[in-house]
Amino acid sequence: MVAAAELDATRNNWNVVIAVVDDGGHLIYLQRMDGTQHGSIDVAIGKAKTSIAFKRPTKLYDDFAKTRPSLLSLTDFTLIEGGVPVTVGDQIIGAIGVSGVTSQQDAQIAEAGLAVLENQ
């Protein structure tokens, strides 16, 4: 999954951080590609943790925050597109978060990683 996400980023010449958390929100994998700003580390982890906390893609909360700015006061959550739950069958087993380029591009990379699981 992470290799597929990194491949998508590499093909597009995007330097990103890829974070994976388990179903409890614990970090189990972190990859910082060469040239990626270190600030993206916490953002990628935050996206993954937010996605698993609510069991939904962070894009949903990114969209909500545009019309409900009070959501931005939630300090423990990263309400930016680029975090997606990882599902096997009907069970959510974790989440992947990506940061380093635009939020839409981050989400594209995360989805590329998930596509590998769907094809198995």
MMTF fields as JSON, N, C-alpha, C and O atoms, coordinates in Angstrom:
{
  "mmtfVersion": "1.0.0",
  "mmtfProducer": "UNKNOWN",
  "numBonds": 479,
  "numAtoms": 480,
  "numGroups": 120,
  "numChains": 1,
  "numModels": 1,
  "chainsPerModel": [1],
  "groupsPerChain": [120],
  "chainIdList": ["A"],
  "bondAtomList": [4, 2, 8, 6, 12, 10, 16, 14, 20, 18, 24, 22, 28, 26, 32, 30, 36, 34, 40, 38, 44, 42, 48, 46, 52, 50, 56, 54, 60, 58, 64, 62, 68, 66, 72, 70, 76, 74, 80, 78, 84, 82, 88, 86, 92, 90, 96, 94, 100, 98, 104, 102, 108, 106, 112, 110, 116, 114, 120, 118, 124, 122, 128, 126, 132, 130, 136, 134, 140, 138, 144, 142, 148, 146, 152, 150, 156, 154, 160, 158, 164, 162, 168, 166, 172, 170, 176, 174, 180, 178, 184, 182, 188, 186, 192, 190, 196, 194, 200, 198, 204, 202, 208, 206, 212, 210, 216, 214, 220, 218, 224, 222, 228, 226, 232, 230, 236, 234, 240, 238, 244, 242, 248, 246, 252, 250, 256, 254, 260, 258, 264, 262, 268, 266, 272, 270, 276, 274, 280, 278, 284, 282, 288, 286, 292, 290, 296, 294, 300, 298, 304, 302, 308, 306, 312, 310, 316, 314, 320, 318, 324, 322, 328, 326, 332, 330, 336, 334, 340, 338, 344, 342, 348, 346, 352, 350, 356, 354, 360, 358, 364, 362, 368, 366, 372, 370, 376, 374, 380, 378, 384, 382, 388, 386, 392, 390, 396, 394, 400, 398, 404, 402, 408, 406, 412, 410, 416, 414, 420, 418, 424, 422, 428, 426, 432, 430, 436, 434, 440, 438, 444, 442, 448, 446, 452, 450, 456, 454, 460, 458, 464, 462, 468, 466, 472, 470, 476, 474],
  "bondOrderList": [1, 1, 1, 1, 1, 1, 1, 1, 1, 1, 1, 1, 1, 1, 1, 1, 1, 1, 1, 1, 1, 1, 1, 1, 1, 1, 1, 1, 1, 1, 1, 1, 1, 1, 1, 1, 1, 1, 1, 1, 1, 1, 1, 1, 1, 1, 1, 1, 1, 1, 1, 1, 1, 1, 1, 1, 1, 1, 1, 1, 1, 1, 1, 1, 1, 1, 1, 1, 1, 1, 1, 1, 1, 1, 1, 1, 1, 1, 1, 1, 1, 1, 1, 1, 1, 1, 1, 1, 1, 1, 1, 1, 1, 1, 1, 1, 1, 1, 1, 1, 1, 1, 1, 1, 1, 1, 1, 1, 1, 1, 1, 1, 1, 1, 1, 1, 1, 1, 1],
  "groupList": [{"groupName": "MET", "atomNameList": ["N", "CA", "C", "O"], "elementList": ["N", "C", "C", "O"], "formalChargeList": [0, 0, 0, 0], "bondAtomList": [1, 0, 2, 1, 3, 2], "bondOrderList": [1, 1, 2], "singleLetterCode": "M", "chemCompType": "L-PEPTIDE LINKING"}, {"groupName": "VAL", "atomNameList": ["N", "CA", "C", "O"], "elementList": ["N", "C", "C", "O"], "formalChargeList": [0, 0, 0, 0], "bondAtomList": [1, 0, 2, 1, 3, 2], "bondOrderList": [1, 1, 2], "singleLetterCode": "V", "chemCompType": "L-PEPTIDE LINKING"}, {"groupName": "ALA", "atomNameList": ["N", "CA", "C", "O"], "elementList": ["N", "C", "C", "O"], "formalChargeList": [0, 0, 0, 0], "bondAtomList": [1, 0, 2, 1, 3, 2], "bondOrderList": [1, 1, 2], "singleLetterCode": "A", "chemCompType": "L-PEPTIDE LINKING"}, {"groupName": "GLU", "atomNameList": ["N", "CA", "C", "O"], "elementList": ["N", "C", "C", "O"], "formalChargeList": [0, 0, 0, 0], "bondAtomList": [1, 0, 2, 1, 3, 2], "bondOrderList": [1, 1, 2], "singleLetterCode": "E", "chemCompType": "L-PEPTIDE LINKING"}, {"groupName": "LEU", "atomNameList": ["N", "CA", "C", "O"], "elementList": ["N", "C", "C", "O"], "formalChargeList": [0, 0, 0, 0], "bondAtomList": [1, 0, 2, 1, 3, 2], "bondOrderList": [1, 1, 2], "singleLetterCode": "L", "chemCompType": "L-PEPTIDE LINKING"}, {"groupName": "ASP", "atomNameList": ["N", "CA", "C", "O"], "elementList": ["N", "C", "C", "O"], "formalChargeList": [0, 0, 0, 0], "bondAtomList": [1, 0, 2, 1, 3, 2], "bondOrderList": [1, 1, 2], "singleLetterCode": "D", "chemCompType": "L-PEPTIDE LINKING"}, {"groupName": "THR", "atomNameList": ["N", "CA", "C", "O"], "elementList": ["N", "C", "C", "O"], "formalChargeList": [0, 0, 0, 0], "bondAtomList": [1, 0, 2, 1, 3, 2], "bondOrderList": [1, 1, 2], "singleLetterCode": "T", "chemCompType": "L-PEPTIDE LINKING"}, {"groupName": "ARG", "atomNameList": ["N", "CA", "C", "O"], "elementList": ["N", "C", "C", "O"], "formalChargeList": [0, 0, 0, 0], "bondAtomList": [1, 0, 2, 1, 3, 2], "bondOrderList": [1, 1, 2], "singleLetterCode": "R", "chemCompType": "L-PEPTIDE LINKING"}, {"groupName": "ASN", "atomNameList": ["N", "CA", "C", "O"], "elementList": ["N", "C", "C", "O"], "formalChargeList": [0, 0, 0, 0], "bondAtomList": [1, 0, 2, 1, 3, 2], "bondOrderList": [1, 1, 2], "singleLetterCode": "N", "chemCompType": "L-PEPTIDE LINKING"}, {"groupName": "TRP", "atomNameList": ["N", "CA", "C", "O"], "elementList": ["N", "C", "C", "O"], "formalChargeList": [0, 0, 0, 0], "bondAtomList": [1, 0, 2, 1, 3, 2], "bondOrderList": [1, 1, 2], "singleLetterCode": "W", "chemCompType": "L-PEPTIDE LINKING"}, {"groupName": "ILE", "atomNameList": ["N", "CA", "C", "O"], "elementList": ["N", "C", "C", "O"], "formalChargeList": [0, 0, 0, 0], "bondAtomList": [1, 0, 2, 1, 3, 2], "bondOrderList": [1, 1, 2], "singleLetterCode": "I", "chemCompType": "L-PEPTIDE LINKING"}, {"groupName": "GLY", "atomNameList": ["N", "CA", "C", "O"], "elementList": ["N", "C", "C", "O"], "formalChargeList": [0, 0, 0, 0], "bondAtomList": [1, 0, 2, 1, 3, 2], "bondOrderList": [1, 1, 2], "singleLetterCode": "G", "chemCompType": "PEPTIDE LINKING"}, {"groupName": "HIS", "atomNameList": ["N", "CA", "C", "O"], "elementList": ["N", "C", "C", "O"], "formalChargeList": [0, 0, 0, 0], "bondAtomList": [1, 0, 2, 1, 3, 2], "bondOrderList": [1, 1, 2], "singleLetterCode": "H", "chemCompType": "L-PEPTIDE LINKING"}, {"groupName": "TYR", "atomNameList": ["N", "CA", "C", "O"], "elementList": ["N", "C", "C", "O"], "formalChargeList": [0, 0, 0, 0], "bondAtomList": [1, 0, 2, 1, 3, 2], "bondOrderList": [1, 1, 2], "singleLetterCode": "Y", "chemCompType": "L-PEPTIDE LINKING"}, {"groupName": "GLN", "atomNameList": ["N", "CA", "C", "O"], "elementList": ["N", "C", "C", "O"], "formalChargeList": [0, 0, 0, 0], "bondAtomList": [1, 0, 2, 1, 3, 2], "bondOrderList": [1, 1, 2], "singleLetterCode": "Q", "chemCompType": "L-PEPTIDE LINKING"}, {"groupName": "SER", "atomNameList": ["N", "CA", "C", "O"], "elementList": ["N", "C", "C", "O"], "formalChargeList": [0, 0, 0, 0], "bondAtomList": [1, 0, 2, 1, 3, 2], "bondOrderList": [1, 1, 2], "singleLetterCode": "S", "chemCompType": "L-PEPTIDE LINKING"}, {"groupName": "LYS", "atomNameList": ["N", "CA", "C", "O"], "elementList": ["N", "C", "C", "O"], "formalChargeList": [0, 0, 0, 0], "bondAtomList": [1, 0, 2, 1, 3, 2], "bondOrderList": [1, 1, 2], "singleLetterCode": "K", "chemCompType": "L-PEPTIDE LINKING"}, {"groupName": "PHE", "atomNameList": ["N", "CA", "C", "O"], "elementList": ["N", "C", "C", "O"], "formalChargeList": [0, 0, 0, 0], "bondAtomList": [1, 0, 2, 1, 3, 2], "bondOrderList": [1, 1, 2], "singleLetterCode": "F", "chemCompType": "L-PEPTIDE LINKING"}, {"groupName": "PRO", "atomNameList": ["N", "CA", "C", "O"], "elementList": ["N", "C", "C", "O"], "formalChargeList": [0, 0, 0, 0], "bondAtomList": [1, 0, 2, 1, 3, 2], "bondOrderList": [1, 1, 2], "singleLetterCode": "P", "chemCompType": "L-PEPTIDE LINKING"}],
  "groupTypeList": [0, 1, 2, 2, 2, 3, 4, 5, 2, 6, 7, 8, 8, 9, 8, 1, 1, 10, 2, 1, 1, 5, 5, 11, 11, 12, 4, 10, 13, 4, 14, 7, 0, 5, 11, 6, 14, 12, 11, 15, 10, 5, 1, 2, 10, 11, 16, 2, 16, 6, 15, 10, 2, 17, 16, 7, 18, 6, 16, 4, 13, 5, 5, 17, 2, 16, 6, 7, 18, 15, 4, 4, 15, 4, 6, 5, 17, 6, 4, 10, 3, 11, 11, 1, 18, 1, 6, 1, 11, 5, 14, 10, 10, 11, 2, 10, 11, 1, 15, 11, 1, 6, 15, 14, 14, 5, 2, 14, 10, 2, 3, 2, 11, 4, 2, 1, 4, 3, 8, 14],
  "groupIdList": [1, 2, 3, 4, 5, 6, 7, 8, 9, 10, 11, 12, 13, 14, 15, 16, 17, 18, 19, 20, 21, 22, 23, 24, 25, 26, 27, 28, 29, 30, 31, 32, 33, 34, 35, 36, 37, 38, 39, 40, 41, 42, 43, 44, 45, 46, 47, 48, 49, 50, 51, 52, 53, 54, 55, 56, 57, 58, 59, 60, 61, 62, 63, 64, 65, 66, 67, 68, 69, 70, 71, 72, 73, 74, 75, 76, 77, 78, 79, 80, 81, 82, 83, 84, 85, 86, 87, 88, 89, 90, 91, 92, 93, 94, 95, 96, 97, 98, 99, 100, 101, 102, 103, 104, 105, 106, 107, 108, 109, 110, 111, 112, 113, 114, 115, 116, 117, 118, 119, 120],
  "secStructList": [7, 2, 2, 2, 2, 2, 2, 2, 2, 2, 2, 6, 6, 7, 7, 7, 3, 3, 3, 3, 3, 3, 6, 6, 1, 7, 3, 3, 3, 3, 3, 3, 7, 6, 6, 7, 7, 6, 2, 2, 2, 2, 2, 2, 2, 2, 2, 2, 2, 2, 2, 2, 2, 2, 6, 1, 7, 2, 2, 2, 2, 2, 2, 2, 2, 2, 2, 7, 4, 4, 4, 4, 4, 7, 6, 6, 7, 7, 7, 1, 1, 7, 3, 3, 3, 3, 3, 3, 6, 6, 3, 3, 3, 3, 3, 3, 3, 3, 3, 1, 1, 7, 2, 2, 2, 2, 2, 2, 2, 2, 2, 2, 2, 2, 2, 2, 2, 2, 6, 7],
  "xCoordList": [0.83, 0.0, 0.877, 0.689, 1.822, 2.686, 3.56, 3.791, 4.041, 4.876, 4.094, 4.646, 2.813, 1.985, 1.745, 1.752, 1.537, 1.356, 2.633, 2.585, 3.772, 5.044, 5.332, 5.88, 4.968, 5.161, 4.353, 4.849, 3.107, 2.275, 2.916, 2.954, 3.412, 4.072, 5.317, 5.547, 6.109, 7.348, 7.06, 7.741, 6.054, 5.689, 5.294, 5.484, 4.743, 4.309, 5.349, 5.094, 6.523, 7.588, 7.133, 7.465, 6.367, 5.887, 6.637, 6.743, 7.156, 7.815, 6.823, 6.313, 6.552, 5.53, 5.974, 6.967, 5.189, 5.276, 4.042, 2.93, 4.243, 3.147, 3.133, 4.131, 2.002, 1.852, 0.724, -0.305, 0.924, -0.113, -0.318, 0.642, -1.583, -1.928, -2.806, -3.48, -2.787, -3.662, -5.047, -5.302, -5.943, -7.322, -7.454, -8.519, -6.405, -6.395, -5.737, -5.623, -5.304, -4.668, -3.187, -2.593, -2.582, -1.152, -0.337, -0.648, 0.688, 1.543, 2.265, 2.95, 2.107, 2.793, 3.77, 4.592, 3.686, 4.617, 4.7, 3.696, 5.921, 6.119, 7.216, 8.302, 6.935, 7.915, 7.984, 6.984, 9.162, 9.382, 10.29, 11.463, 9.74, 10.521, 11.563, 11.346, 12.685, 13.743, 13.177, 12.388, 13.583, 13.172, 11.855, 11.442, 11.194, 9.915, 10.165, 11.007, 9.434, 9.578, 9.188, 8.247, 9.913, 9.665, 8.324, 7.816, 7.735, 6.421, 5.331, 4.298, 5.558, 4.565, 4.475, 3.504, 5.466, 5.422, 4.212, 3.396, 4.088, 2.964, 1.63, 0.622, 1.612, 0.356, -0.103, -1.284, 0.803, 0.438, -0.064, -1.068, 0.636, 0.196, -1.175, -2.05, -1.361, -2.648, -3.787, -4.889, -3.533, -4.566, -4.944, -6.127, -3.955, -4.238, -5.011, -5.99, -4.584, -5.262, -6.687, -7.591, -6.895, -8.241, -9.139, -10.3, -8.602, -9.382, -9.829, -10.98, -8.934, -9.321, -10.232, -11.109, -10.039, -10.875, -12.345, -13.23, -12.594, -13.971, -14.388, -15.534, -13.434, -13.69, -14.234, -15.12, -13.666, -14.067, -12.861, -11.902, -12.915, -11.848, -11.841, -12.898, -10.669, -10.583, -11.156, -11.438, -11.332, -11.946, -13.325, -13.717, -14.057, -15.381, -15.296, -16.121, -14.309, -14.173, -13.541, -13.805, -12.714, -12.168, -13.326, -13.377, -14.252, -15.429, -16.323, -16.797, -16.56, -17.381, -16.787, -17.516, -15.473, -14.811, -14.968, -14.898, -15.177, -15.348, -16.648, -16.727, -17.66, -18.937, -19.173, -20.088, -18.351, -18.453, -17.062, -16.417, -16.603, -15.242, -14.959, -13.798, -15.993, -15.764, -15.097, -14.469, -15.227, -14.556, -13.042, -12.349, -12.533, -11.087, -10.516, -9.299, -11.377, -10.904, -10.623, -10.119, -10.938, -10.631, -9.125, -8.61, -8.434, -6.971, -6.346, -5.194, -7.042, -6.445, -6.721, -6.388, -7.318, -7.675, -7.139, -7.038, -6.802, -6.291, -7.367, -7.528, -8.091, -9.26, -8.879, -9.439, -7.916, -7.419, -7.465, -7.09, -7.918, -7.984, -6.62, -5.582, -6.645, -5.408, -5.293, -4.283, -6.319, -6.373, -7.531, -8.641, -7.279, -8.302, -8.251, -7.165, -9.419, -9.421, -8.946, -9.161, -8.303, -7.873, -8.854, -9.019, -9.501, -10.532, -10.14, -9.665, -10.346, -10.191, -11.541, -11.994, -12.174, -13.542, -14.433, -14.444, -15.176, -16.046, -15.427, -16.08, -14.186, -13.562, -12.514, -11.633, -12.631, -11.617, -10.477, -10.672, -9.288, -8.149, -7.112, -6.153, -7.288, -6.334, -6.63, -7.733, -5.623, -5.785, -4.424, -3.39, -4.45, -3.241, -3.419, -4.493, -2.365, -2.367, -1.164, -0.066, -1.363, -0.291, -0.248, -1.286, 0.967, 1.138, 2.425, 3.42, 2.38, 3.575, 3.285, 4.087, 2.135, 1.736, 0.361, 0.042, -0.46, -1.797, -2.623, -2.316, -3.654, -4.464, -5.114, -5.261, -5.505, -6.088, -5.051, -5.369, -3.827, -2.758, -2.399, -2.129, -2.398, -2.173, -3.207, -2.867, -4.473, -5.545, -5.363, -5.605, -4.941, -4.692, -3.647, -3.802, -2.603, -1.54, -2.07, -1.789, -2.833, -3.411, -4.325, -4.284, -5.143, -6.06, -5.294, -5.728, -4.166, -3.339, -2.842, -2.76, -2.515, -2.114, -3.248, -3.045, -4.439, -5.599, -5.998, -6.507, -5.776, -6.159, -5.482, -6.053, -4.288, -3.576, -4.354, -4.456, -4.901, -5.669, -6.953, -7.371, -7.574, -8.823, -8.609, -9.522, -7.414, -7.114, -6.607, -6.264, -6.554, -6.064, -7.21, -6.99],
  "yCoordList": [-1.189, 0.0, 1.256, 2.148, 1.321, 2.492, 2.605, 3.703, 1.474, 1.492, 2.054, 2.804, 1.697, 2.207, 3.706, 4.445, 4.148, 5.579, 6.339, 7.383, 5.814, 6.47, 6.479, 7.45, 5.413, 5.352, 6.444, 7.092, 6.645, 7.694, 9.064, 9.892, 9.296, 10.569, 10.751, 11.828, 9.705, 9.77, 10.039, 10.847, 9.363, 9.565, 11.011, 11.514, 11.668, 13.056, 14.064, 15.268, 13.559, 14.426, 15.212, 16.387, 14.545, 15.15, 14.535, 13.312, 15.366, 14.899, 14.998, 16.079, 13.879, 13.844, 12.986, 12.261, 13.108, 12.217, 11.329, 11.805, 10.036, 9.069, 8.455, 7.889, 8.57, 8.017, 6.999, 7.195, 5.916, 4.891, 4.661, 4.505, 4.642, 4.341, 3.097, 2.763, 2.415, 1.259, 1.738, 2.941, 0.799, 1.178, 1.924, 2.467, 1.96, 2.729, 4.092, 4.846, 4.409, 5.687, 5.729, 6.805, 4.56, 4.496, 4.428, 3.651, 5.234, 5.274, 3.943, 3.481, 3.329, 2.06, 2.171, 1.278, 3.259, 3.433, 4.911, 5.624, 5.357, 6.73, 6.751, 6.214, 7.37, 7.516, 8.986, 9.57, 9.585, 10.959, 10.899, 10.54, 11.25, 11.228, 12.344, 13.387, 12.119, 13.125, 14.446, 14.472, 15.528, 16.849, 17.338, 18.464, 16.52, 16.925, 17.771, 17.431, 18.87, 19.724, 18.946, 18.154, 19.175, 18.387, 18.708, 17.899, 19.863, 20.189, 19.243, 19.102, 18.597, 17.655, 16.371, 15.625, 16.102, 14.886, 14.92, 13.998, 15.981, 16.075, 16.175, 15.663, 16.831, 16.968, 15.611, 15.282, 14.82, 13.49, 12.596, 11.9, 12.617, 11.815, 12.293, 11.48, 13.602, 14.154, 13.77, 13.476, 13.768, 13.359, 11.897, 11.557, 11.038, 9.614, 9.42, 8.675, 10.082, 9.937, 10.473, 9.883, 11.579, 12.139, 11.203, 10.996, 10.645, 9.731, 8.505, 8.084, 7.93, 6.741, 7.114, 6.333, 8.283, 8.696, 8.788, 8.434, 9.266, 9.433, 8.396, 8.376, 7.527, 6.454, 6.987, 6.398, 8.117, 8.755, 9.473, 9.789, 9.726, 10.524, 11.944, 12.498, 12.517, 13.865, 14.92, 16.035, 14.597, 15.55, 15.973, 17.128, 15.051, 15.365, 16.522, 17.434, 16.487, 17.519, 18.785, 19.884, 18.633, 19.789, 20.577, 21.802, 19.864, 20.503, 21.129, 22.252, 20.404, 20.941, 22.234, 23.189, 22.268, 23.428, 24.685, 25.798, 24.517, 25.677, 26.415, 27.63, 25.694, 26.329, 26.42, 27.109, 25.726, 25.746, 26.022, 25.106, 27.26, 27.578, 27.225, 27.075, 27.092, 26.731, 25.361, 25.08, 24.507, 23.203, 23.349, 22.462, 24.453, 24.663, 24.832, 24.785, 25.028, 25.152, 23.796, 23.745, 22.7, 21.361, 21.142, 20.91, 21.216, 21.221, 19.851, 19.777, 18.783, 17.451, 16.773, 15.601, 17.481, 16.883, 17.727, 18.95, 17.055, 17.722, 17.624, 16.59, 18.71, 18.726, 19.17, 20.123, 18.461, 18.777, 17.503, 16.43, 17.62, 16.466, 15.785, 16.445, 14.441, 13.678, 12.53, 11.827, 12.328, 11.185, 10.29, 10.77, 8.978, 8.041, 6.766, 6.252, 6.242, 4.964, 3.82, 3.825, 2.85, 1.632, 0.536, 0.22, -0.038, -1.041, -2.363, -2.404, -3.436, -4.787, -5.466, -5.67, -5.811, -6.321, -5.198, -4.102, -5.475, -4.467, -3.829, -3.032, -4.161, -3.706, -2.62, -2.774, -1.531, -0.475, -0.888, -1.061, -1.045, -1.542, -0.462, -0.712, 0.715, 1.79, 2.935, 3.054, 3.785, 4.919, 5.333, 5.076, 5.974, 6.516, 8.023, 8.502, 8.76, 10.207, 10.644, 10.118, 11.593, 12.081, 13.601, 14.261, 14.152, 15.598, 15.968, 15.244, 17.107, 17.595, 18.398, 19.239, 18.14, 18.892, 19.488, 19.698, 19.768, 20.284, 19.185, 18.002, 19.571, 18.557, 17.598, 16.413, 18.086, 17.205, 16.205, 15.036, 16.658, 15.763, 14.767, 13.599, 15.233, 14.324, 13.197, 12.027, 13.566, 12.567, 11.604, 10.405, 12.115, 11.247, 10.192, 9.024, 10.59, 9.658, 8.612, 7.423, 9.05, 8.109, 7.109, 5.913, 7.596, 6.715, 5.73, 4.591, 6.154, 5.239, 4.087, 2.947, 4.386, 3.326, 2.368, 1.155, 2.902, 2.049, 1.192, 0.085, 1.683, 0.936, -0.426, -1.383, -0.523, -1.807, -2.825, -3.991, -2.387, -3.301, -3.75, -4.899, -2.847, -3.175, -4.178, -4.927, -4.199, -5.103, -6.466, -7.302, -6.702, -8.0, -8.942, -10.078],
  "zCoordList": [0.0, 0.0, 0.0, -0.828, 0.921, 1.001, -0.248, -0.753, -0.739, -1.947, -3.131, -3.937, -3.242, -4.338, -4.18, -5.165, -2.961, -2.716, -3.061, -3.712, -2.624, -2.912, -4.417, -4.939, -5.103, -6.551, -7.252, -8.173, -6.814, -7.407, -7.184, -8.094, -5.984, -5.688, -6.55, -7.099, -6.665, -7.446, -8.918, -9.549, -9.465, -10.876, -11.163, -12.27, -10.146, -10.308, -9.818, -9.79, -9.43, -8.894, -7.671, -7.514, -6.805, -5.57, -4.398, -4.303, -3.509, -2.294, -1.147, -0.852, -0.503, 0.54, 1.721, 1.67, 2.779, 3.925, 3.89, 3.66, 4.12, 4.161, 5.555, 6.001, 6.238, 7.582, 7.587, 6.94, 8.317, 8.469, 9.96, 10.715, 10.375, 11.765, 11.808, 10.834, 12.953, 13.131, 13.55, 13.597, 13.853, 14.173, 15.498, 15.794, 16.288, 17.523, 17.365, 18.332, 16.148, 15.891, 16.215, 16.273, 16.428, 16.746, 15.459, 14.556, 15.387, 14.208, 14.042, 14.954, 12.871, 12.604, 11.44, 11.234, 10.679, 9.562, 9.214, 9.214, 8.917, 8.476, 7.428, 7.646, 6.296, 5.219, 4.835, 4.419, 4.973, 4.523, 3.307, 3.411, 2.161, 0.927, 0.96, 1.577, 0.298, 0.229, -0.279, -1.223, 0.348, -0.095, 0.479, 0.2, 1.269, 1.854, 3.096, 3.927, 3.22, 4.392, 5.65, 5.626, 6.746, 7.954, 8.599, 9.375, 8.302, 8.839, 8.367, 9.021, 7.236, 6.704, 7.514, 7.38, 8.351, 9.172, 10.089, 10.077, 10.888, 11.823, 11.106, 11.594, 9.952, 9.205, 8.68, 8.787, 8.116, 7.602, 8.729, 8.576, 9.861, 11.01, 11.473, 11.77, 11.535, 11.961, 11.042, 11.505, 9.743, 8.792, 9.002, 9.004, 9.177, 9.394, 10.694, 10.725, 11.766, 13.066, 13.019, 13.612, 12.325, 12.203, 11.404, 11.755, 10.338, 9.508, 10.297, 10.184, 11.091, 11.857, 13.027, 13.394, 13.61, 14.743, 14.35, 15.13, 13.135, 12.672, 11.635, 11.186, 11.258, 10.293, 8.96, 8.341, 8.552, 7.302, 6.696, 7.4, 5.396, 4.783, 5.366, 5.667, 5.52, 6.074, 5.134, 5.571, 3.865, 2.932, 3.425, 3.26, 4.025, 4.552, 5.55, 5.512, 6.437, 7.461, 6.898, 7.385, 5.879, 5.168, 4.556, 4.663, 3.915, 3.316, 4.386, 4.215, 5.497, 6.59, 7.136, 7.406, 7.297, 7.903, 7.052, 7.572, 5.763, 4.886, 5.183, 5.001, 5.635, 5.964, 7.468, 7.92, 8.232, 9.694, 10.282, 10.793, 10.214, 10.645, 12.103, 12.484, 12.918, 14.325, 14.456, 15.476, 13.438, 13.475, 13.532, 14.03, 13.028, 13.016, 14.419, 14.601, 15.408, 16.791, 17.434, 18.556, 16.747, 17.261, 17.145, 16.051, 18.255, 18.218, 18.012, 17.585, 18.292, 18.179, 16.843, 16.668, 15.91, 14.633, 13.478, 13.577, 12.39, 11.196, 10.123, 9.475, 9.95, 9.071, 7.663, 7.121, 7.086, 5.753, 4.912, 5.384, 3.683, 2.784, 2.669, 2.63, 2.615, 2.473, 3.451, 3.466, 4.275, 5.184, 4.793, 4.562, 4.718, 4.243, 5.078, 5.346, 5.5, 6.222, 5.333, 4.121, 5.951, 5.259, 5.644, 6.822, 4.643, 4.872, 4.232, 3.097, 4.973, 4.437, 4.626, 5.753, 3.518, 3.607, 4.111, 3.55, 5.169, 5.769, 7.001, 7.675, 7.306, 8.545, 8.286, 7.44, 9.027, 8.962, 9.884, 11.087, 9.312, 10.09, 10.386, 11.117, 9.838, 10.05, 9.113, 8.579, 8.917, 8.005, 7.476, 8.093, 6.327, 5.711, 5.583, 5.219, 5.883, 5.738, 4.932, 5.112, 4.052, 3.183, 3.268, 3.31, 3.294, 3.295, 2.566, 2.617, 1.889, 1.214, -0.035, -0.439, -0.651, -1.839, -1.547, -0.377, -2.542, -2.243, -1.588, -1.732, -0.878, -0.201, -1.194, -0.893, -2.372, -3.379, -3.89, -4.109, -4.077, -4.513, -3.411, -3.688, -2.164, -1.036, -1.055, -0.884, -1.266, -1.3, -2.465, -2.322, -3.609, -4.769, -4.428, -4.785, -3.751, -3.371, -2.395, -2.545, -1.399, -0.435, -1.135, -0.845, -2.049, -2.784, -3.663, -3.835, -4.216, -5.017, -4.149, -4.606, -2.914, -1.992, -1.694, -1.652, -1.487, -1.195, -2.383, -2.205, -3.58, -4.784, -4.831, -5.356, -4.297, -4.269, -3.438, -3.818, -2.31, -1.454, -2.136, -1.993, -2.872, -3.552, -4.673, -5.02, -5.238, -6.35, -5.899, -6.735, -4.601, -4.108, -3.84, -3.421]
}
